[in-house]
């Protein structure tokens, strides 16, 4: 059985949320790697991606945000294809425990990143 805690506030701000990219960088070890170029995230024009808090955060990090064309999913082709492939792979089997699903996702990510020619 899963339980969760719901918290209501008058106003939500970016500072209220832990930065997921920080956790991802630490987990992957990428926070210790020196980048030779500045990242440029590409996203659609969804409400989260055009929010003021995200724009401020990107500006503070000196990151240029590229928005894809509205209503044209082809501009998001690579990540859409990745999600589609992951979904098809996951739906092939039944997962009786959350840990089984997490292991399969981790195996897929490893296979995709290290064994498939890009």
N, C-alpha and C positions, 0 to 999 in steps of 0.2 A: 504494500500500500504506500502510495506517495502522498506526502503532505507538503504544503507550501504556505508561506506567510505572505499576506497581502498587506502592503502599506499604502495608505492614501496620504497625499500631500496636496497642499494648495498649488504648489508650483514645482515642477521638476526641472532640474538644471543638469548640465553636463557634469558638473562637479559632484553630483549625487551618485554617479555611476562610476564603477571601477573601469578604467580604460582596458578593454579587452586586448588591444594590440600589445600593451605592455606584457600581459600574461603570455600571449602567444610568442612574443619575441624571447622572453625568458625561457619558456618551455622548449623552444626550438634551438636556443643558443645563438640566434641571429643578433641578439643585442650586443654580442661581443665581436661581431664581424664589422669591419670597416667597409661601408658601401662606396662604390666608385661613382655612383650616380644617385640623384634624388628620386625617390619613388613618385609615381604619378598614378594615383588610383583612378580607374575608369568606372563609372557607375551610371545608372539610369537617373531619371529626374524624380525618383520617389521622394516622399515627404521627409524621410530621415536624411537623405543625401543632400537636400537643399536647405536643411535647417540651419539657422544662424549659429547654433552652438558648434556644429561640425565645422562650419566655415571658419569660425574663430580658432578652433583647435588646429585645423590644417594651416591656417595663417601663422599661428605660433610655432608650428613645426616646420615652416617654410616649405610646405608641400602644395604643389599645384594640383587642383582637382579637375579632372576632365569629365564632363557630363556627356553622355551619349544622346543621340537624337530621340526625342519623345516618340513613344508608340512604335518604335522600331527595334524589336528584340534582337535583330541581327547585329546591332552594334555591340551587344553584350554576348556575342556568339561563343567565345571561348569558355567563359564561366558558365553560361547556360548549358553548353555541351557537357562540361565537367559534371554539373549537377544532374543532368539527365543520365549520364553514364553511371554515376554513383547510385542514383535511384534504381535503375534497372538491375544493377548488381545486387543491391540490398534486397530487392523484392524477390530474388530467386530463391531465398531460403526463409525459414521461420526462425525467429529468435525468441527463445523462452526466457532468457535473462538479459537485462540491460547490458551486462558485461560482454555477452556474446555479440551483440550488435556493435558495441564500441570496438571490439577486437576486429570485426569484419571491416568497419570503417577505417581503422588504422591500417589494416592490411591493404585496403584499396588505395589509400593515400600513398603508402610506401610503393606499391606497384605502379601507380600513375606517375609519381615523381621520379622514380629510380629505374624503372624497367621499360617504360613506353618511350619510344622515340618522339621527341617534340620538334 
